[in-house]
Amino acid sequence: MLEIEIPTKEKIYLKYLVSDFTGTLSVDGVLIPGVKEKLNEIAKILEIHILTADTFGKAKYALEGICAKVCILNPGNEDIQKEKYVKKLGENLVIALGNGRNDRRMLKKAKIGIAIMLEEGCAIETLLNADIVVKSPIDALDLILNPKRLIAVLRS
């Protein structure tokens, strides 16, 4: 569990990292260098869940050796599936990462939603539902590993 105290806000307790795969942790189904190591470091403090429509069919292979639960979503309504998944875990305990339109509801539902903008881009609706926007998954994962960065960006 990760505990974060943000001045002028309530204390946040995070138990889960829920992330999209395609366009968030990977480009064209290939994991971004350094993501595996960062995720395994985060797995020591948060339970990791990776939800994906698996556009390129490479997620399971790319995520081998990462301490995470990988969930390949059923085709159709992926946005609702992701939102329900976060709700089931306990939305106040979740920090979520995503980039696609199908991530917008998940980011809004999570206690902290982080939009990532890689080569694939980021859907406007997803940006508008995020608490934070970063340029890479490494930046997003470093926010978790260095919680004072989260405090700095989220304080009033």
Secondary structure, 3 states (H helix, E strand, C coil): CEEEECCCCCEEEECEEEEECECCCEECCEECCCHHHHHHHHCCCCEEEEEECCCCCCHHHHCCCCCCEEEECCCCCHHHHHHHHHHHHCHHHEEEEECCHHHHHHHHHCCEEEEECCCCCCCHHHHHHCCEEECCHHHHHHHHHCHHHHHHHHCC
